Amino acid sequence: MSKSLLIISRQPPWSGPTAREALDIALAGGAFDLPIGMLFLDDGVFQLSTAQQPATLQQKDLGANLQALPMFGVESLYASTRSLQERGLEQQKLHLAVELLDDAGLTALVARYDQVITL
């Protein structure tokens, strides 16, 4: 039986390659039917925003990668309620439907997974 993996993405989408790498790990794991969850935390919640303008920074849009997560079997998607609120993001304006978790919910989530990677 495969061990479950939680990927915690804490970086904004355009500060470097970290956000894309987190998505790539999730997509690769999903392609191999690994039980994977993805948590967007801190500035990582900016990846979920539909108001991104990547062309301004001559970057590729991460929206397509985000939309591909469920198609690759990565359906356990979470975001920190506090992180969204602190950054003025509304759940209705996100690329994906995510389960919002408070601090207690985040602790419980991490405890459910066998392995955790933070990027």
C-alpha positions in Angstrom: 0.0 0.0 0.0 1.3 3.5 -0.9 2.1 6.0 1.8 0.0 9.1 1.7 1.8 12.4 0.9 0.8 16.0 1.7 2.4 18.7 -0.2 2.4 22.1 1.5 2.9 24.9 -0.9 3.9 28.2 0.9 5.4 30.3 -1.9 3.6 32.8 -4.1 3.4 31.8 -7.8 6.0 34.1 -9.3 8.8 34.4 -6.7 10.8 31.6 -8.2 10.3 28.0 -9.3 9.1 26.6 -5.9 5.3 27.0 -6.6 5.6 25.2 -10.0 7.8 22.5 -8.4 5.2 21.8 -5.8 2.5 21.4 -8.5 4.8 19.2 -10.6 5.4 16.9 -7.6 1.7 16.6 -7.0 0.9 15.9 -10.7 3.7 13.3 -10.9 2.5 11.6 -7.8 -1.1 11.7 -9.0 0.0 10.1 -12.3 1.3 7.1 -10.3 -1.9 6.9 -8.2 -0.3 7.9 -5.0 -2.7 9.2 -2.3 -1.8 12.9 -2.4 -3.2 16.0 -0.8 -2.1 19.6 -1.4 -2.3 22.4 1.1 -1.9 26.1 0.1 -0.6 28.0 3.1 0.8 31.5 3.7 1.7 33.2 0.4 1.0 29.9 -1.4 -2.7 30.8 -1.4 -1.8 33.5 -4.0 -1.4 30.5 -6.5 -5.1 30.0 -6.2 -6.1 33.6 -7.2 -7.8 34.1 -10.5 -6.5 37.7 -10.6 -2.9 36.8 -11.5 -1.2 38.4 -14.4 1.8 36.2 -15.2 2.5 37.8 -18.6 3.5 41.0 -16.8 6.4 39.1 -15.3 7.0 37.1 -18.5 5.9 33.9 -16.7 3.6 31.0 -17.6 0.2 30.9 -16.0 -0.1 28.2 -13.3 -3.8 28.0 -13.8 -3.6 25.1 -16.2 -1.5 23.1 -13.8 -3.9 23.9 -11.0 -6.9 22.8 -13.1 -5.0 19.5 -14.0 -4.7 18.4 -10.3 -8.1 16.7 -10.1 -7.6 15.1 -13.5 -4.4 13.5 -12.1 -6.2 12.2 -9.1 -5.1 15.0 -6.7 -8.5 15.9 -5.4 -7.7 16.5 -1.7 -7.0 20.3 -2.0 -6.9 22.5 1.1 -6.2 26.1 2.0 -5.7 28.0 5.2 -8.7 30.2 6.1 -6.3 32.5 7.9 -3.9 32.8 5.0 -6.7 33.7 2.6 -8.2 36.3 5.0 -4.8 37.9 5.8 -4.2 38.3 2.0 -7.7 39.6 1.2 -8.6 36.6 -1.0 -12.1 35.3 -1.3 -13.0 31.6 -1.8 -15.3 32.5 -4.7 -12.4 34.0 -6.6 -10.1 31.0 -6.6 -9.0 28.8 -9.5 -10.0 25.6 -7.6 -12.5 24.5 -5.1 -10.5 23.9 -1.9 -11.5 22.9 1.6 -10.8 25.7 3.9 -9.2 24.8 7.2 -8.7 26.7 10.5 -5.6 26.2 12.6 -7.0 23.2 14.4 -8.0 21.7 11.0 -4.5 22.2 9.6 -2.9 20.3 12.5 -5.4 17.5 12.1 -4.7 17.4 8.3 -0.9 17.1 8.7 -1.4 14.3 11.2 -3.5 12.3 8.7 -0.7 12.0 6.2 2.3 9.6 6.3 4.7 12.0 4.7 4.7 15.8 4.4 6.8 17.9 2.0 6.9 21.7 2.5 8.0 23.9 -0.4 
